[in-house]
Amino acid sequence: MVRRAAPAFACGVLLLAGCLHDGPVTLDRLLGWDDGKPAAPKVTAAALETAERVDVLGRRLVAQNPFAGLDPLFHTIGLKDAVLFHRGIAELFVSEGLVTKCKTEPELAAVLCSELGQMVAEKRRAAAVGKDRDTIQTVVAADAKAPDGATV
C-alpha cells in the first residue's frame, strides 16, 4: 500500500510545486477563477494609425491593378524589425518597423507592390500546374433529383 502511495504523493508534490503545469499555483487558479487566458495586447493610437496607413494604401494598390486578381487582407504586426511576408494569396503581413522605415507613401507602395508581385507570380504558377482549383469535389448521388424534379 505504501509503495503505491509514494508515486501518487510525488506527483502531487510536483503538481503543487508548479513543475507539471504552466504557471504558478494561486488560490484563484485552484478555485477556477483564473481562466489562464492572456491579457489582450494594448493597442496604441500609433499602431492603429500605422495599420490604417497600410490598409488604405494596400486597398488603393489592389483597386488600381484589377488585372492581378488579388484581394488580400493587409495585416500590420507590432514588430520593430523589418518584416514582410504573405500567406497564400489571401493575406499580406507587414511589420510596424518596416512601415516606419518607409517615410513616404511611394516607398511604402513599392514595398507592398513587391510582395503583391510575388503573390501574383505564385498564383500564376499554381494556375499553370493546376493547383489553383478547389480540392473538394462535388459528389452527386446516383438517384439525386434536381429542385424541379428532373434526375441529375
C-alpha positions in Angstrom: 0.0 0.0 0.0 2.8 2.4 0.9 4.6 1.6 -2.4 1.5 2.6 -4.4 1.0 5.8 -2.5 4.6 7.1 -2.9 4.4 7.8 -6.7 1.0 9.4 -6.2 2.3 11.6 -3.4 5.4 12.5 -5.5 3.2 13.5 -8.5 1.0 15.6 -6.2 4.0 17.4 -4.7 5.4 18.1 -8.2 2.0 19.4 -9.3 1.7 21.7 -6.4 5.3 22.9 -6.8 4.4 24.0 -10.3 6.6 21.5 -12.2 3.8 19.8 -14.1 1.7 22.7 -15.4 2.1 26.1 -16.9 2.5 28.9 -14.4 2.3 29.3 -10.6 -0.3 27.8 -8.4 -2.5 30.5 -7.0 -5.8 30.5 -5.0 -7.6 31.9 -8.0 -6.3 29.2 -10.2 -7.1 26.4 -7.7 -10.7 27.7 -7.4 -11.1 28.1 -11.1 -11.5 31.9 -11.1 -8.4 32.4 -13.2 -9.1 31.0 -16.7 -5.5 31.4 -17.7 -6.2 33.5 -20.8 -3.5 36.1 -21.5 -4.5 39.7 -21.3 -5.4 41.3 -24.6 -2.5 43.3 -26.0 -2.7 47.1 -25.7 -3.2 48.8 -29.0 -1.8 52.3 -29.2 -3.0 55.1 -31.4 0.2 55.0 -33.3 -0.3 51.3 -34.1 -3.8 52.0 -35.3 -2.5 54.8 -37.5 0.1 52.6 -39.0 -2.3 49.8 -39.7 -4.7 52.2 -41.3 -1.9 53.6 -43.4 -1.0 50.2 -44.7 -4.7 49.1 -45.3 -5.7 52.3 -47.2 -2.6 52.2 -49.4 -2.9 48.4 -50.0 -6.6 48.7 -50.9 -5.7 51.6 -53.3 -3.0 49.5 -55.0 -5.3 46.5 -55.4 -8.1 48.7 -56.8 -5.7 50.3 -59.4 -4.5 46.8 -60.5 -7.6 44.7 -61.0 -5.8 42.5 -63.6 -3.8 41.0 -60.8 -6.8 39.1 -59.4 -5.9 39.7 -55.8 -7.9 40.9 -52.9 -5.7 40.2 -49.8 -6.2 41.3 -46.2 -3.4 43.6 -45.1 -2.2 42.9 -41.6 0.2 45.1 -39.6 2.1 43.3 -36.9 3.7 45.0 -34.0 7.4 44.2 -34.5 10.2 46.7 -34.6 12.1 44.6 -37.2 11.6 45.0 -40.9 9.3 42.0 -41.8 7.2 41.5 -44.9 5.6 38.2 -45.9 2.4 36.7 -47.2 0.3 33.6 -46.7 -1.2 32.3 -49.9 -2.9 35.0 -51.9 -5.3 36.0 -49.2 -3.1 37.7 -46.6 -0.2 40.1 -46.6 1.7 40.9 -43.4 4.0 43.9 -42.8 5.7 44.9 -39.5 5.3 48.3 -37.9 9.1 48.7 -38.1 9.1 48.3 -41.9 6.3 50.8 -42.2 8.0 53.4 -40.1 11.2 53.0 -42.2 9.1 54.0 -45.2 9.0 57.8 -44.8 6.8 58.5 -47.9 3.8 56.8 -49.5 5.7 55.9 -52.7 8.3 54.0 -50.6 5.6 52.1 -48.7 3.8 51.4 -52.0 7.0 50.0 -53.5 7.3 47.6 -50.5 3.7 46.5 -50.8 3.9 46.1 -54.6 7.0 43.9 -54.3 5.1 41.4 -52.1 1.9 41.7 -54.2 4.0 40.9 -57.2 5.3 37.7 -55.5 1.7 36.8 -54.7 0.6 37.2 -58.3 3.6 35.1 -59.5 2.7 32.3 -57.1 -0.9 32.5 -58.2 0.1 32.2 -61.9 2.5 29.3 -61.1 -0.3 27.5 -59.2 -2.7 28.0 -62.2 -0.1 26.7 -64.6 0.2 23.4 -62.8 -3.5 23.1 -61.9 -3.1 23.6 -58.2 -5.4 26.6 -58.0 -8.6 24.6 -58.1 -10.6 23.6 -55.1 -9.6 20.1 -53.9 -13.0 19.2 -52.6 -15.0 17.6 -55.4 -18.8 17.9 -55.6 -20.3 14.4 -55.1 -23.7 13.7 -56.5 -25.7 10.6 -55.5 -26.8 8.4 -58.3 -30.5 8.9 -57.5 -30.3 12.6 -56.8 -33.1 14.9 -58.1 -32.8 18.5 -59.2 -35.1 21.0 -57.5 -37.5 20.9 -60.5 -37.8 17.1 -60.1 -35.5 16.1 -63.0 -32.9 13.4 -62.5 -29.4 14.8 -62.2 
